[in-house]
Amino acid sequence: MVSQSNETPATSENEKQGRDRSTIEFTYNGLDDSEEIVNAIRSVGGTGCSLVALAAKLNLSATGGGFRVRTYSARTFGLCDITRNQIDLTDLGLRLIDSSFAKQARVDAFLNVDLYRQMYEQLKGQPLPPMAAIERMMQNAGVAPKQKDRARQVFIRSAKYAGFFDIHADRLVKPEAGNSQPANQKQSESGSSAAEKSGVPAPAPRVIYGGGGGGGDDIHPAILGLLRDLPAAGTILSSKRKNQLKAAFASTIDFIYPDPEDEP
């Protein structure tokens, strides 16, 4: 009887701790905050940098809880990988820093979070229920009761930032990608038509670099981002700045062209 009475409080305490812990993945910071992390990584190291360098760029402590929450949120969105003291952009993170792919990248990042994807599937196209109802849905999905208010706020904020409320302010609707190849072709055709009407010669076709063989623009988004940030030709640069640019290009090349697996 004594042992039985001693086990009951312990079991109850374990059950209570389980109820206070979320069982589904979500973020504590919004998608906009995570995009700031991506831009900071790009500014510091191109495609990756040390956590210490990133924290310094953000004016935060590398060992502080706020910095860890922000970086882990970016990782949950699928924008970066964190290994030991290093943080590197994923392919999704690289697409986010390219204006040609950023809109679709935000949509993909939002749906990359387990809770947000599940909530979208339940709510898409329907009038948004009251906030209390959304929190109950999140709690049923696995969000701890003490975290449901924060989870709901970040969910709505991230959905707005990703464009899910652009079509209707009270309905979750997945944005249409506006940066596809047909759109580029349409823009080219309309530009050619306007040139013909005005008598101004149409611009020369853009030169395509890269050997991907896909018949389109094969320049990797990371390379495009670095090229756009290069100073104008003839700009006087310090040796330190030149070395930073060289290092950024070198790390980008190492990232997008990995060594063969069988290489010693």
C-alpha positions as CSV (number, residue, x, y, z in Angstrom):
1,M,0.0,0.0,0.0
2,V,2.9,2.4,0.8
3,S,4.6,1.8,-2.5
4,Q,1.3,2.3,-4.4
5,S,0.7,5.7,-2.7
6,N,4.2,6.8,-3.6
7,E,3.8,6.0,-7.3
8,T,0.6,7.9,-7.8
9,P,2.0,11.5,-7.3
10,A,5.0,10.7,-9.5
11,T,2.8,9.5,-12.3
12,S,0.6,12.5,-12.0
13,E,3.6,14.8,-12.2
14,N,4.9,13.0,-15.3
15,E,1.5,13.4,-17.0
16,K,1.4,17.1,-16.0
17,Q,4.8,17.7,-17.6
18,G,3.7,15.9,-20.7
19,R,0.7,18.2,-21.0
20,D,3.0,21.2,-20.7
21,R,5.2,20.1,-23.5
22,S,4.2,20.6,-27.2
23,T,4.3,17.5,-29.3
24,I,4.1,19.2,-32.7
25,E,6.8,21.4,-34.3
26,F,6.2,25.2,-34.6
27,T,8.2,28.4,-34.4
28,Y,8.4,31.0,-31.6
29,N,9.5,33.7,-34.1
30,G,7.8,34.7,-37.3
31,L,8.9,34.1,-40.9
32,D,9.9,37.8,-41.2
33,D,12.3,37.3,-38.3
34,S,13.7,34.2,-39.9
35,E,14.2,36.0,-43.2
36,E,16.2,38.6,-41.3
37,I,18.4,35.7,-40.1
38,V,18.9,34.6,-43.7
39,N,19.9,38.1,-44.9
40,A,22.3,38.4,-42.0
41,I,24.0,35.1,-42.9
42,R,24.3,36.3,-46.5
43,S,25.8,39.6,-45.4
44,V,28.4,37.9,-43.1
45,G,29.4,34.8,-45.0
46,G,27.5,34.4,-48.3
47,T,26.0,31.0,-47.7
48,G,27.1,30.3,-44.1
49,C,29.0,31.6,-41.1
50,S,29.8,30.9,-37.5
51,L,27.1,31.4,-34.9
52,V,29.3,33.8,-33.1
53,A,29.7,36.0,-36.2
54,L,25.9,35.9,-36.9
55,A,25.1,36.9,-33.3
56,A,27.5,39.8,-33.6
57,K,25.9,40.9,-36.8
58,L,22.5,40.9,-35.0
59,N,23.9,42.6,-31.9
60,L,22.9,39.6,-29.8
61,S,24.7,37.2,-27.5
62,A,25.6,33.9,-29.1
63,T,24.8,32.1,-25.9
64,G,21.6,34.0,-25.2
65,G,18.1,32.4,-25.3
66,G,16.8,35.0,-27.7
67,F,19.5,34.2,-30.3
68,R,18.9,30.5,-30.0
69,V,15.1,30.9,-30.5
70,R,15.6,33.0,-33.6
71,T,18.1,30.6,-35.2
72,Y,16.1,27.5,-34.3
73,S,12.9,29.2,-35.8
74,A,14.8,29.8,-39.0
75,R,15.9,26.1,-39.0
76,T,12.3,25.0,-38.4
77,F,11.2,27.0,-41.5
78,G,13.8,25.0,-43.4
79,L,15.9,28.0,-44.2
80,C,19.2,26.9,-42.6
81,D,21.1,24.1,-41.0
82,I,22.9,24.3,-37.7
83,T,25.8,22.1,-36.9
84,R,27.9,22.8,-33.8
85,N,29.0,26.4,-34.1
86,Q,28.2,26.8,-37.7
87,I,25.0,27.9,-39.5
88,D,24.5,27.4,-43.3
89,L,21.7,28.3,-45.6
90,T,19.7,25.5,-47.2
91,D,18.6,25.5,-50.8
92,L,15.3,27.1,-49.6
93,G,17.2,29.8,-47.8
94,L,19.2,30.5,-50.9
95,R,16.1,30.9,-52.9
96,L,14.7,33.3,-50.3
97,I,17.5,35.8,-50.9
98,D,16.9,35.8,-54.7
99,S,14.1,38.2,-55.6
100,S,13.1,35.9,-58.5
101,F,12.2,33.1,-56.2
102,A,11.5,34.8,-52.9
103,K,7.7,34.8,-53.1
104,Q,7.4,31.0,-53.6
105,A,10.2,30.4,-51.1
106,R,8.2,32.2,-48.4
107,V,5.2,30.0,-49.1
108,D,7.4,26.8,-49.0
109,A,9.0,27.9,-45.8
110,F,5.6,28.6,-44.1
111,L,4.3,25.1,-45.1
112,N,7.5,23.5,-44.0
113,V,6.4,23.9,-40.4
114,D,4.4,21.0,-39.2
115,L,1.8,22.9,-37.2
116,Y,1.3,25.6,-39.9
117,R,0.9,23.0,-42.7
118,Q,-1.7,21.1,-40.6
119,M,-3.6,24.3,-39.8
120,Y,-3.6,25.4,-43.4
121,E,-5.0,22.1,-44.6
122,Q,-7.9,22.5,-42.1
123,L,-8.6,26.2,-42.7
124,K,-7.7,26.8,-46.4
125,G,-10.3,28.8,-48.3
126,Q,-12.7,29.0,-45.3
127,P,-13.6,32.0,-43.2
128,L,-11.1,32.3,-40.3
129,P,-12.7,31.1,-37.0
130,P,-12.4,33.1,-33.8
131,M,-8.9,33.2,-32.2
132,A,-10.1,31.0,-29.3
133,A,-11.1,28.3,-31.8
134,I,-7.8,28.5,-33.6
135,E,-6.0,28.0,-30.3
136,R,-8.2,25.0,-29.5
137,M,-7.3,23.5,-32.9
138,M,-3.6,24.1,-32.2
139,Q,-4.0,22.5,-28.8
140,N,-5.6,19.5,-30.4
141,A,-2.8,19.3,-32.9
142,G,-0.2,19.0,-30.1
143,V,0.5,22.5,-28.8
144,A,0.9,22.8,-25.1
145,P,-1.9,24.9,-23.4
146,K,0.6,27.5,-22.1
147,Q,2.1,27.9,-25.6
148,K,-1.1,28.1,-27.7
149,D,-1.4,31.9,-27.5
150,R,2.1,32.5,-28.8
151,A,1.7,29.7,-31.4
152,R,-1.4,31.3,-32.7
153,Q,0.1,34.8,-32.9
154,V,3.2,33.7,-34.8
155,F,1.1,31.5,-37.1
156,I,-1.1,34.4,-38.2
157,R,1.9,36.8,-38.5
158,S,3.9,34.3,-40.6
159,A,0.8,33.5,-42.8
160,K,0.4,37.2,-43.5
161,Y,4.1,37.6,-44.3
162,A,4.0,34.6,-46.7
163,G,1.0,36.1,-48.5
164,F,-1.7,33.7,-47.4
165,F,-4.1,36.6,-46.7
166,D,-3.3,38.6,-49.8
167,I,-6.4,37.5,-51.7
168,H,-8.8,37.7,-48.8
169,A,-8.1,39.3,-45.4
170,D,-10.1,36.6,-43.5
171,R,-9.3,33.4,-45.5
172,L,-6.2,31.4,-45.7
173,V,-5.4,31.1,-49.5
174,K,-2.1,29.8,-50.8
175,P,-0.5,32.5,-53.0
176,E,0.0,31.8,-56.6
177,A,3.6,31.8,-57.7
178,G,4.2,34.9,-59.7
179,N,7.8,34.2,-60.7
180,S,7.5,31.3,-63.1
181,Q,9.1,31.0,-66.5
182,P,5.8,31.6,-68.4
183,A,5.5,35.0,-66.6
184,N,9.0,35.9,-67.7
185,Q,8.1,34.9,-71.3
186,K,5.0,36.9,-71.1
187,Q,6.9,40.0,-69.9
188,S,9.4,39.5,-72.7
189,E,6.6,39.2,-75.3
190,S,4.8,42.3,-74.0
191,G,8.1,44.2,-74.0
192,S,8.8,43.2,-77.6
193,S,5.2,44.3,-78.6
194,A,5.6,47.7,-77.0
195,A,9.0,48.2,-78.7
196,E,7.5,47.4,-82.1
197,K,4.7,50.0,-81.6
198,S,7.1,52.7,-80.4
199,G,9.7,52.0,-83.1
200,V,12.4,51.5,-80.4
201,P,14.5,48.3,-81.1
202,A,13.8,45.5,-78.6
203,P,16.5,44.9,-76.0
204,A,19.1,42.2,-76.9
205,P,18.3,38.8,-75.3
206,R,19.9,38.2,-72.0
207,V,23.1,36.0,-72.1
208,I,22.6,32.8,-70.1
209,Y,25.6,31.5,-68.2
210,G,26.0,28.1,-66.6
211,G,26.0,24.5,-67.8
212,G,22.9,23.1,-66.3
213,G,21.4,22.3,-69.7
214,G,17.9,23.2,-68.5
215,G,17.3,25.7,-71.3
216,G,16.7,28.5,-68.8
217,D,18.7,30.7,-66.4
218,D,21.0,28.1,-64.7
219,I,22.8,30.6,-62.5
220,H,22.5,29.4,-58.9
221,P,20.5,31.8,-56.7
222,A,23.5,32.2,-54.3
223,I,25.8,33.3,-57.2
224,L,23.1,35.7,-58.5
225,G,22.8,37.3,-55.0
226,L,26.6,37.8,-54.8
227,L,26.8,39.2,-58.3
228,R,24.1,41.7,-57.6
229,D,25.9,42.9,-54.5
230,L,29.2,43.5,-56.3
231,P,30.3,47.2,-56.4
232,A,30.4,48.9,-59.8
233,A,33.5,48.3,-61.9
234,G,36.3,50.7,-61.0
235,T,35.2,51.1,-57.4
236,I,38.2,51.4,-55.0
237,L,38.1,48.7,-52.4
238,S,40.3,47.9,-49.5
239,S,42.2,44.7,-49.4
240,K,40.1,43.5,-46.5
241,R,36.9,44.1,-48.5
242,K,38.4,42.3,-51.5
243,N,39.3,39.3,-49.4
244,Q,35.8,39.2,-48.0
245,L,34.3,39.1,-51.5
246,K,36.7,36.4,-52.5
247,A,35.9,34.4,-49.4
248,A,32.1,34.7,-50.1
249,F,32.5,33.5,-53.6
250,A,34.8,30.7,-52.5
251,S,32.4,29.4,-49.8
252,T,29.5,29.6,-52.3
253,I,31.4,27.5,-54.9
254,D,32.2,25.0,-52.2
255,F,28.5,24.9,-51.2
256,I,26.9,24.4,-54.6
257,Y,29.7,22.2,-56.1
258,P,30.5,19.6,-53.5
259,D,33.5,17.3,-53.8
260,P,32.9,13.7,-55.0
261,E,32.0,11.4,-52.2
262,D,34.8,9.0,-53.2
263,E,37.5,11.7,-53.0
264,P,39.9,11.1,-50.0
